[in-house]
């Protein structure tokens, strides 16, 4: 054995096996990510080409439609809703004629190829040095994110060309080595989207002055060529509409995520709005280019390009949704010294660029300015204020690590099933938590409503049949107390008001308060409790989907009075207003009771005093009384809520092991026991072999 160890052969074999396993896993992960990218691409193509022709590629109809550019001899801007530059109209006619002949197939697949090329260039442009794993996985991850992003989805749906300028800039900055070719490519991109001229400033201040000069000359040359070929259209675009302002949709439309559009949406107009737009736009452009130059000198050229693009989004008079890819590229910037903060910016960018803004923020009038300008605000933040880490920072490659609880033995060998989900001891980032909670709840609402096909009338017959089944079971068990409890409470005015208020108010207030208190005072328990609540809600969604159930208040001829919502009748128009907000047949299991039971159990587990535990357990008691008395749930719905909550706690334990506090206590005990054993052993050794005097 000693000779074998000294020879090194077994160690080499073991190391070789471990390396081969790691390489195999990396290949499998890469293959899976490429398959995901392919699936997303196929899905986008299927969505676009599966839509009736009159409802898809609507911007392409600007060219190939009956009144399109290819069929009308007049101005580009008089007879259509064409919004591009005159140069764009001049050079894209051959492409659109081919698209007309291919009925959109060629255009759609050509756009997909452009997206794939864009993803490959971005993956190649990541700041060096990067690990081999990052280098191999970057391309499929980038292409997948691009496929999911709203700009690419809108580009495919509308038949737009907004990917071409972005790709030309990236080719000029990262792929083409010759400064003349690079300048020509970026100049052509500026001729298609004029605010891309900001990249000439980036080139100039980063020492590529000849490429910057060629960029300006190329832009001027092709614009002059278009002016000579189409003088009337060029005058219309550059002078009458001031570089396209006023073309297409209204400038204050939500799709226009420029500073000009935001000021118009805020109610400003006239000289005041123009002055603010010009002054603020100039400030953002100057600060954005300055920051981009600093990060380019730091070796983060891709981030510098993204910040310049974000500044171009802000200063453009109109920046439609399909022109916003620069914000997604800014995801490469690293923000935060702690490892737990490192994910805030990437997650925020991905959510903003892939989800509708109404899923990000609640439907409250006070939040409309944030919701309506979410992408613009992300672009402004990236260009001007976000403190992206320089590569010289000690935290760039090695952020402050997250503290984890030491693993402890469990009763079952396979627990936890997901050992990489370690118990974190530190408080998570608050902004990221709020963002994820909001997005998760918005997704929960959408799935909950879709459980009956998107409308309550679609699942009415099935839900009422299930309601009769539940009523029959309760009668068999002699627990059908809904009618009695409802009419008993209705007769007592103050009791009815109390249960109505409790039903409407405490469903969200108490769980959010418990989460907030745990986050602030007990961050170790916060993650465990949050995971359990999430698993319970996920199980409930499965129940809503598989078993739509009419509550007692919506069961015909049962005679239960809806004390909260009033009389509900399918023939009344206000019924549709209520059902547009939520699925009325998502009754089994009852999350009103489930969430309240979760609150009660969490309080009973973590509260330090007995009266706090008792007070917490009163909440599920009052909740179950309220949901039955108001006619909103059956008794068995509460049983279902208890089942999913138990399942939530069980799944949390199964996947991640014991609570972090228990793990910490066990680890502390083990450490103390080990120290005590060592001390005892040391004492015994001292007694056996006393030190010489």
ZIMOZI-V871357 format. One record per backbone hydrogen bond with DSSP energy under -0.5 kcal/mol. NH is the residue of the N-H (numbers start at 0). CO is the residue of the C=O. If there is no record, write none. Layout:
BEGIN
nh->[NH;NH]
co->[CO;CO]
END
This chain:
BEGIN
nh->[4;5;6;7;9;11;12;13;14;15;16;17;18;19;20;21;22;23;24;25;26;27;28;29;30;31;32;33;34;35;36;37;38;39;40;41;42;43;44;45;46;47;48;49;50;54;55;55;56;57;58;59;60;61;62;63;64;67;68;69;70;71;78;81;88;89;90;91;95;96;97;98;99;100;101;102;103;104;107;108;109;110;111;112;113;114;115;116;117;118;119;120;121;122;123;124;125;134;135;136;137;138;140;141;142;143;144;145;146;147;148;149;152;153;154;155;156;157;158;159;163;164;165;166;167;168;169;170;171;172;173;174;174;175;181;182;183;184;185;186;187;188;189;190;191;191;192;195;196;197;198;199;200;201;202;203;204;205;206;207;208;211;212;213;214;215;216;217;218;219;220;221;222;223;224;225;226;227;228;229;233;234;235;236;237;238;239;240;242;243;244;244;246;252;255;256;256;258;259;261;262;263;264;265;266;267;271;272;273;274;275;276;277;278;279;280;281;282;283;284;285;286;287;288;289;290;291;292;293;294;295;296;297;298;299;300;301;303;304;305;306;307;308;309;310;311;312;313;314;315;322;323;326;327;328;329;329;330;331;332;334;338;340;341;341;343;344;345;346;347;348;349;350;351;352;353;353;354;358;359;359;360;363;366;367;370;371;372;373;376;377;378;379;380;381;382;383;384;385;387;388;392;395;397;399;404;414;415;415;416;417;418;420;421;423;424;425;432;433;434;435;436;437;438;439;440;441;442;443;444;445;446;447;448;449;450;451;452;453;454;458;458;459;462;463;464;465;466;467;468;469;470;471;472;473;474;475;476;477;478;479;480;484;485;486;487;488;489;490;491;492;495;496;497;498;499;500;501;502;503;504;505;507;508;509;511;512;513;514;515;516;517;518;519;520;521;521;525;526;527;528;529;530;531;532;533;534;535;536;537;538;539;540;541;542;543;544;545;546;548;549;550;552;553;554;555;557;562;562;565;568;571;574;575;575;576;577;578;579;580;581;583;585;586;588;589;590;593;594;595;596;597;598;599;600;601;602;603;604;605;606;612;613;614;615;616;617;617;618;618;619;620;621;622;623;624;625;626;627;628;629;630;631;632;637;637;638;639;640;641;642;643;644;645;646;647;648;649;650;651;652;653;654;655;656;662;663;664;665;666;667;668;669;670;671;672;673;674;675;676;677;678;679;680;681;682;683;684;685;686;687;688]
co->[0;1;2;3;3;7;8;9;10;11;12;13;14;15;16;17;18;19;20;21;22;23;24;25;26;27;28;29;30;31;32;33;34;35;36;37;38;39;40;41;42;43;44;45;47;51;51;52;156;156;157;157;56;58;59;59;60;64;61;62;67;67;74;75;84;85;86;87;91;92;93;94;95;96;97;99;98;101;103;104;105;106;107;108;109;110;111;112;113;114;115;116;117;118;119;120;122;130;131;132;133;134;136;137;138;139;140;141;142;143;144;352;148;149;150;151;152;153;154;154;160;160;161;162;163;164;165;166;167;168;169;169;170;170;177;178;179;180;181;182;183;184;185;186;187;188;188;192;193;194;195;196;196;197;198;199;200;201;203;202;206;207;208;209;210;211;212;213;214;215;216;217;218;219;220;221;222;223;224;225;229;230;231;232;233;234;234;235;236;236;240;241;243;249;252;254;318;313;315;257;258;259;260;261;263;262;268;268;269;270;271;272;273;274;275;276;277;278;279;280;281;282;283;284;285;286;287;288;289;290;291;292;293;295;294;298;124;299;300;301;302;303;304;305;306;307;308;309;310;311;319;320;323;323;324;325;326;327;328;329;332;399;337;337;338;340;340;341;342;343;344;345;346;347;348;349;350;350;355;355;356;356;361;363;364;366;367;368;370;372;373;374;375;376;377;378;379;380;380;385;333;389;392;393;336;422;411;413;653;653;654;416;417;419;421;402;402;428;429;430;431;432;433;434;435;436;437;438;439;440;441;442;443;444;445;446;448;449;448;451;454;455;456;458;459;460;461;462;463;464;465;466;467;468;469;470;471;472;473;473;473;478;480;481;482;483;484;485;486;488;490;491;492;493;494;495;496;497;498;499;500;501;504;504;505;507;508;509;510;511;512;513;514;515;516;516;517;521;522;523;524;525;526;527;528;529;530;531;532;533;534;535;536;537;538;539;540;541;542;584;462;583;630;550;551;553;554;560;629;561;566;568;571;571;572;572;573;574;575;577;577;581;582;584;586;636;588;589;590;591;592;593;594;595;596;597;598;599;600;601;602;608;609;610;611;612;613;614;614;615;615;616;617;618;619;620;621;622;623;624;625;627;626;626;633;634;634;635;636;637;638;639;640;641;642;643;644;645;646;647;648;649;650;651;652;658;659;660;661;662;663;664;665;666;667;668;669;670;671;672;673;674;675;676;677;678;679;680;681;682;683;684]
END
